[in-house]
Amino acid sequence: MMRGIVTILTFVSVVLFPWPLSAFVALIAGVSEPLVPLAAGLFADTLYYMPQSGAWPLFTLSGAVVTIIAAIVHDRLRTSRIGG
């Protein structure tokens, strides 16, 4: 239940809040659901696409980096290889 709420809050924050706050919420959501930062980055790039902005989808690329890091941390915490 809480994972769904945090995921929905991430997508709402992309629409309503500035990008640093949305990135922070996506980072928090990445702890429990590693693919949320990537999905939020795709959503932000799709929502705010402008042809003259450049060829690099920066929100998607940063979401992919955070997703990779979150997946590694999530895997390590799930198998309890960190901290004891």
C-alpha positions in Angstrom: 0.0 0.0 0.0 2.7 2.4 1.0 4.7 1.6 -2.2 1.8 2.6 -4.4 1.3 5.9 -2.5 5.0 6.8 -2.8 4.9 5.9 -6.5 1.8 8.1 -7.2 3.3 10.9 -5.1 6.4 10.8 -7.3 4.3 11.3 -10.5 2.3 14.0 -8.9 5.5 15.8 -7.8 6.8 15.7 -11.3 3.7 17.7 -12.4 3.3 20.1 -9.4 6.8 20.7 -7.9 10.2 21.9 -9.1 12.6 19.3 -10.4 14.9 19.1 -7.3 12.0 18.2 -5.1 10.7 15.7 -7.6 14.1 14.2 -7.9 14.3 13.9 -4.1 10.9 12.2 -4.0 11.9 9.8 -6.8 15.1 9.0 -4.9 13.1 8.2 -1.8 10.7 6.0 -3.8 13.7 4.2 -5.4 14.5 2.7 -2.0 11.4 0.5 -2.1 10.7 0.4 -5.8 13.9 0.6 -7.9 12.2 1.3 -11.2 10.2 4.4 -10.0 13.1 6.9 -10.8 13.4 5.6 -14.3 9.6 5.8 -14.8 9.5 9.3 -13.4 12.3 10.4 -15.7 10.5 9.1 -18.7 7.3 10.8 -17.6 9.1 14.1 -17.0 10.9 14.0 -20.4 7.6 13.1 -22.2 5.7 15.8 -20.3 8.2 18.6 -20.8 9.6 17.7 -24.3 10.7 20.6 -26.5 12.3 19.9 -29.8 14.8 22.7 -29.5 16.0 21.6 -26.0 18.6 19.1 -27.3 19.0 15.4 -28.2 19.7 14.1 -24.7 16.7 13.1 -22.5 18.4 14.3 -19.2 15.6 13.2 -16.8 15.5 9.8 -18.3 19.3 9.4 -18.2 19.5 10.6 -14.6 16.5 8.3 -13.7 18.3 5.4 -15.2 21.5 6.1 -13.2 19.4 6.3 -9.9 17.5 3.2 -10.9 20.8 1.2 -11.3 22.1 2.5 -8.0 18.8 1.8 -6.2 18.6 -1.7 -7.6 22.1 -2.5 -6.3 21.4 -1.1 -2.9 18.0 -2.8 -2.8 19.5 -6.1 -3.7 22.3 -5.7 -1.1 19.8 -4.8 1.6 17.4 -7.6 0.7 20.1 -10.2 1.0 21.6 -8.5 4.1 25.1 -8.1 2.7 25.3 -4.6 4.1 25.5 -3.9 7.8 25.9 -7.2 9.3 
